[in-house]
Amino acid sequence: MDNKNKRRLRGFYEFSKKYPTQRGAVYAIGESKRTKKRERRNKILLTCCALALAAAVFVLFLFFRDLSRKPIPDEPKDEKAEVVSADNIGKLKVLCIENGILGDENDLSKKLENAKKNGFNAIMLDFKDEDGGVLFPCASENYNGKNLISQSVIEQIKGEGFAVLARIYCFCDSYAPQRTGAYVYADDKLTEPWFDAPSALSGKVWLNPADSRAQNYILTVIEEAADFGADCIYLQSVEFPASKENPPVFTENDASLSRNFILLNFIEKAVEKSGKCPVILGFSFEGIEGDGERWGGTLFDSAAAACSPEIPDSENYAKYVGDMWKVLNDRAKNNFSTLNCIPTVKDRPENRQFYSELNENGAQSYIIIP
């Protein structure tokens, strides 16, 4: 019987690190302390790594849990103003700002902030004033740089979400007649320029609405204002000057002069020149019914997208404006072209509630002037 143990036995040499004993393998003399320290250090590092990994997993769990509960953020609001068109022009609430503050960016910012708080969505600037000065860079020889409307001003206003209205005084102009030769005359021979008041009272000459040179000049300014960045054109002084004491002369035969036709035809050309910018026609309150001398009739219905008669003062002004808004817009519904009426309203700075009172009394749109 072969009692030989066929199990493969492992040999131990003097270089072996461990030796078998009844209590298990032990380290060789000289190696035991150092090896135990290394193993203990490794166990500690392994434990720390496990704890760090667990902490990281826990933090990630909390992060994704909070992320899943976080509401989806709203789309950032576009601060750009809504494009003004004939369809939405009846929603305009316009504040006219005097050009004198445009040179100070901080003053303009404060004005715009206050306008936004009061519900305005458009700002009106004088692109051509009642003296005839053109106040934005253009090809006009009448551009004088006074109270300059720069591209940075336009960008600042639009950047705050406002549309820009360019107010252009048309035939009330004491500069252009001298350059164009399109005078209003004081005599039938068309030799002496007419003045709207005595020289002692600072009387001024006017552009002649019946002269094509005057019309072409104004149409050029309108076109350049639209190209410069205006969103809407507000035409002022589209009228013939009138005086009972010193009647003006426009042509060699004023008896055959059709004033209403001339002005309506001019407005039609202005709308064409303004391109995508809608036109608002401003006039005094008397222009609603018309006047033979100034308009040759009424301009309440024209090619303009909206008319803007100036509402005269009254005891309860805000209520009167609200009532007139309803009356005039109901009447405009019967027009062929001008289907919106946006009243021009004189500001009441002493009444801090004036704008809210306008809204409360039914005025859904208006243009506030100083």
VOGU-3710 file (C-alpha; in Angstrom, 3 decimals, decimal comma):
1> mdnknkrrlr> 0,000/0,000/0,000  1,432/3,312/-1,119  1,113/5,888/1,700  2,858/8,552/-0,269  1,002/11,921/-0,090  0,351/12,940/-3,649  -0,645/16,500/-2,641  1,774/18,989/-4,013  3,714/20,505/-1,182  4,981/24,046/-1,243
11> gfyefskkyp> 8,561/24,574/-0,360  9,758/27,284/1,972  13,077/28,938/1,628  15,125/31,311/3,665  13,913/34,154/1,460  10,204/33,464/2,035  8,246/36,256/3,678  5,725/33,986/5,476  6,047/30,648/7,240  3,228/28,252/8,167
21> tqrgavyaig> 2,487/27,747/11,861  -0,382/26,304/13,860  -1,861/29,849/14,044  -1,463/30,482/10,340  1,220/32,163/8,314  3,456/34,670/10,007  5,962/37,141/8,692  9,603/36,589/8,804  11,610/38,298/11,491  12,443/41,865/10,479
31> eskrtkkrer> 9,575/42,126/8,033  6,564/41,869/10,345  6,409/45,442/11,780  7,002/47,292/8,548  4,587/45,115/6,590  1,861/45,458/9,187  2,170/49,235/9,113  1,906/49,223/5,328  -1,168/46,990/5,374  -2,802/49,116/8,065
41> rnkilltcca> -2,076/52,249/6,036  -3,519/50,647/2,916  -6,648/49,616/4,801  -7,053/53,165/6,109  -6,600/54,621/2,617  -9,044/52,102/1,187  -11,586/52,986/3,870  -11,151/56,720/3,252  -11,545/56,257/-0,488  -14,700/54,241/0,052
51> lalaaavfvl> -16,117/56,949/2,338  -15,186/59,704/-0,157  -16,825/57,786/-2,984  -19,963/57,276/-0,896  -20,031/60,986/-0,042  -19,607/61,943/-3,696  -22,415/59,604/-4,739  -24,640/61,088/-2,044  -23,869/64,674/-3,130  -24,584/63,789/-6,764
61> flffrdlsrk> -27,843/62,184/-5,711  -28,903/65,354/-3,877  -27,823/67,535/-6,842  -29,817/65,572/-9,418  -32,801/65,368/-7,078  -32,835/69,151/-6,635  -32,256/69,635/-10,365  -35,249/67,454/-11,188  -37,444/69,513/-8,865  -36,248/72,897/-10,205
71> pipdepkdek> -38,854/74,572/-12,451  -37,968/75,173/-16,076  -36,854/78,822/-16,390  -38,978/81,136/-18,486  -37,670/82,289/-21,811  -35,780/85,573/-21,410  -37,989/88,516/-22,222  -37,136/90,346/-25,405  -36,567/93,979/-24,518  -36,949/95,027/-28,112
81> aevvsadnig> -40,008/97,098/-28,872  -42,842/95,578/-30,841  -42,649/96,602/-34,477  -45,156/99,396/-35,060  -47,574/98,736/-37,906  -50,962/99,898/-39,106  -52,471/96,900/-37,296  -51,151/97,675/-33,805  -50,688/101,441/-33,994  -53,849/101,906/-31,932
91> klkvlcieng> -52,017/100,472/-28,881  -49,370/103,191/-28,718  -48,876/105,133/-25,496  -46,298/107,740/-26,373  -44,293/110,127/-24,225  -42,681/113,094/-25,981  -39,196/113,793/-24,616  -37,546/117,153/-25,148  -34,330/116,803/-27,110  -32,414/118,839/-24,540
101> ilgdendlsk> -31,866/115,816/-22,266  -30,466/113,586/-24,996  -26,916/114,762/-24,363  -26,847/113,166/-20,895  -27,162/109,377/-20,914  -28,050/109,237/-17,197  -30,848/111,811/-17,556  -32,241/109,910/-20,510  -32,068/106,613/-18,590  -34,047/108,105/-15,704
111> klenakkngf> -36,632/109,498/-18,121  -37,018/106,130/-19,830  -37,284/104,282/-16,510  -40,042/106,633/-15,374  -41,827/106,246/-18,722  -41,741/102,461/-18,388  -43,212/102,634/-14,866  -46,090/104,736/-16,216  -46,984/102,255/-18,946  -45,570/104,018/-22,018
121> naimldfkde> -44,368/101,876/-24,914  -43,052/104,561/-27,276  -40,948/107,730/-27,138  -41,371/110,709/-29,465  -38,437/112,971/-30,376  -38,282/116,078/-32,549  -36,431/115,046/-35,711  -37,321/118,411/-37,277  -38,471/121,235/-35,044  -40,954/124,056/-35,643
131> dggvlfpcas> -38,172/126,475/-36,577  -37,127/124,154/-39,382  -33,964/122,758/-37,794  -33,244/119,124/-38,691  -32,005/117,468/-35,510  -30,576/114,173/-36,756  -27,668/113,492/-39,132  -28,950/113,643/-42,678  -28,180/115,084/-46,066  -30,286/118,170/-45,412
141> enyngknlis> -28,406/121,450/-45,503  -30,625/122,580/-42,648  -29,107/120,041/-40,278  -27,528/122,073/-37,497  -26,555/119,409/-34,953  -28,522/121,111/-32,169  -29,791/118,563/-29,611  -28,369/115,837/-31,781  -30,329/112,617/-32,115  -27,542/110,069/-32,557
151> qsvieqikge> -27,616/106,366/-33,304  -26,568/105,679/-29,706  -29,656/107,582/-28,488  -31,905/105,538/-30,774  -30,269/102,296/-29,602  -30,622/103,272/-25,944  -34,335/104,015/-26,335  -35,032/100,852/-28,321  -32,868/98,826/-25,943  -35,302/99,723/-23,163
161> gfavlariyc> -38,192/98,324/-25,186  -39,615/101,559/-26,617  -40,573/102,357/-30,179  -39,234/105,648/-31,548  -41,594/108,215/-33,074  -40,034/110,938/-35,211  -41,975/114,188/-35,003  -41,441/116,249/-38,135  -42,771/119,791/-38,466  -43,585/120,120/-42,137
171> fcdsyapqrt> -44,523/123,516/-43,583  -43,894/125,459/-40,380  -40,261/126,076/-41,316  -38,344/129,362/-41,333  -35,026/127,888/-42,578  -35,855/125,927/-45,724  -37,655/128,688/-47,691  -34,385/130,592/-47,995  -32,623/127,542/-49,436  -35,404/126,137/-51,606
181> gayvyaddkl> -37,020/129,392/-52,636  -40,429/127,900/-51,774  -41,766/130,940/-49,948  -45,265/131,907/-48,998  -45,766/135,382/-50,387  -47,416/138,571/-49,222  -48,295/139,914/-52,686  -49,956/138,631/-55,856  -46,770/139,186/-57,863  -44,958/136,661/-55,632
191> tepwfdapsa> -42,071/138,978/-54,836  -42,373/139,702/-51,115  -42,082/136,874/-48,530  -44,968/136,574/-46,096  -44,436/136,527/-42,294  -46,856/134,957/-39,833  -46,421/137,884/-37,410  -44,826/141,341/-37,370  -41,049/141,382/-37,097  -41,367/142,947/-33,631
201> lsgkvwlnpa> -43,154/139,769/-32,561  -40,572/137,455/-34,166  -42,655/136,681/-37,220  -41,447/133,782/-39,376  -41,665/132,772/-42,998  -43,255/129,434/-43,979  -42,651/126,777/-46,596  -45,283/126,960/-49,296  -47,407/123,745/-49,270  -48,438/124,433/-52,864
211> dsraqnyilt> -44,828/124,467/-54,053  -43,390/121,115/-55,180  -39,930/122,207/-53,993  -41,221/122,501/-50,429  -42,962/119,142/-50,578  -39,946/117,359/-52,043  -37,711/118,730/-49,303  -40,023/117,539/-46,507  -40,439/114,143/-48,188  -36,652/113,741/-48,243
221> vieeaadfga> -36,447/114,418/-44,501  -39,240/111,886/-43,852  -37,458/109,219/-45,886  -34,141/109,820/-44,115  -35,792/109,776/-40,679  -37,271/106,355/-41,451  -33,888/105,103/-42,660  -32,164/106,504/-39,560  -34,165/104,263/-37,242  -37,568/105,811/-36,570
231> dciylqsvef> -40,362/103,265/-36,065  -43,156/105,714/-36,798  -43,448/109,182/-38,343  -45,534/111,890/-36,657  -46,309/114,760/-39,043  -47,032/118,168/-37,566  -48,092/121,424/-39,298  -49,440/119,805/-42,444  -51,439/122,921/-43,200  -51,532/126,217/-45,017
241> paskenppvf> -50,659/129,233/-42,866  -53,583/131,566/-42,346  -54,020/135,188/-41,302  -57,063/137,442/-41,581  -55,103/140,660/-41,203  -52,327/139,770/-43,614  -53,577/137,022/-45,979  -50,787/134,862/-47,435  -50,464/134,175/-51,161  -49,413/130,781/-52,490
251> tendaslsrn> -49,885/130,835/-56,258  -50,582/133,294/-59,008  -54,258/132,346/-58,786  -55,282/131,177/-55,306  -58,945/131,200/-56,341  -58,397/127,891/-58,083  -56,204/126,475/-55,295  -57,512/123,158/-53,890  -55,891/123,150/-50,466  -57,432/119,934/-49,206
261> fillnfieka> -56,413/118,020/-52,317  -52,827/119,338/-52,089  -52,450/118,319/-48,439  -54,085/114,908/-48,855  -51,841/114,242/-51,835  -48,789/115,263/-49,806  -49,753/112,882/-46,979  -50,093/110,092/-49,517  -46,553/110,757/-50,746  -45,295/110,928/-47,153
271> veksgkcpvi> -46,725/107,488/-46,426  -44,960/106,141/-49,492  -41,626/107,727/-48,519  -41,806/106,467/-44,932  -41,787/102,869/-46,181  -42,557/100,399/-43,406  -42,913/103,186/-40,833  -46,592/104,051/-40,349  -47,537/107,723/-40,367  -49,505/109,562/-37,685
281> lgfsfegieg> -50,981/112,922/-38,673  -51,087/115,496/-35,890  -53,232/118,621/-36,017  -55,112/120,997/-33,762  -58,559/120,114/-32,452  -60,219/122,314/-35,091  -58,802/120,037/-37,777  -61,340/117,344/-36,899  -64,120/119,289/-38,604  -61,756/121,165/-40,874
291> dgerwggtlf> -61,074/124,735/-41,876  -61,152/126,282/-45,318  -58,058/128,433/-44,891  -55,728/125,981/-43,170  -56,773/122,598/-44,544  -59,384/123,335/-47,209  -61,603/120,859/-45,388  -60,754/118,104/-42,907  -57,755/115,778/-42,646  -59,498/113,407/-40,245
301> dsaaaacspe> -59,396/110,731/-42,945  -56,223/110,557/-45,022  -53,607/108,044/-46,129  -52,063/108,193/-42,635  -52,466/105,126/-40,432  -53,733/107,281/-37,555  -54,772/110,860/-36,891  -53,877/112,663/-33,685  -55,894/115,789/-32,900  -54,656/117,772/-29,915
311> ipdsenyaky> -57,268/117,685/-27,161  -57,829/121,133/-25,624  -57,741/121,734/-21,909  -60,814/121,175/-19,737  -61,790/121,085/-16,080  -61,601/117,284/-15,742  -58,979/116,780/-18,414  -58,358/113,035/-18,022  -62,067/112,229/-18,247  -62,500/114,551/-21,223
321> vgdmwkvlnd> -59,618/112,860/-23,057  -61,104/109,421/-22,314  -64,505/110,493/-23,603  -63,016/112,023/-26,741  -60,959/108,867/-27,374  -64,166/106,836/-27,552  -66,007/109,387/-29,704  -63,170/109,895/-32,177  -62,339/106,199/-32,578  -65,997/105,372/-33,130
331> raknnfstln> -66,056/108,030/-35,806  -62,815/106,729/-37,357  -64,455/103,351/-37,932  -66,352/104,972/-40,818  -63,144/106,243/-42,468  -61,708/104,687/-45,600  -58,017/104,836/-44,626  -57,411/106,363/-41,190  -59,022/103,817/-38,885  -57,288/104,860/-35,657
341> ciptvkdrpe> -57,361/108,036/-33,619  -54,615/108,593/-31,033  -55,233/111,852/-29,162  -52,356/114,234/-28,541  -52,602/115,252/-24,895  -50,868/117,997/-22,941  -49,008/116,674/-19,905  -50,084/117,427/-16,351  -46,832/117,072/-14,363  -48,482/118,472/-11,233
351> nrqfyselne> -50,885/115,507/-11,245  -48,906/112,334/-10,475  -51,958/110,183/-11,169  -52,654/111,730/-14,555  -51,536/108,751/-16,679  -53,441/106,222/-14,587  -56,506/108,499/-14,742  -56,296/108,485/-18,543  -56,353/104,696/-18,548  -59,165/104,532/-16,011
361> ngaqsyiiip> -61,272/106,866/-18,156  -60,955/104,690/-21,245  -58,084/106,291/-23,188  -56,397/103,210/-24,647  -53,783/105,178/-26,569  -52,409/108,711/-26,436  -49,418/110,910/-27,178  -48,270/113,040/-24,242  -46,574/116,335/-25,125  -45,033/118,904/-22,718
//
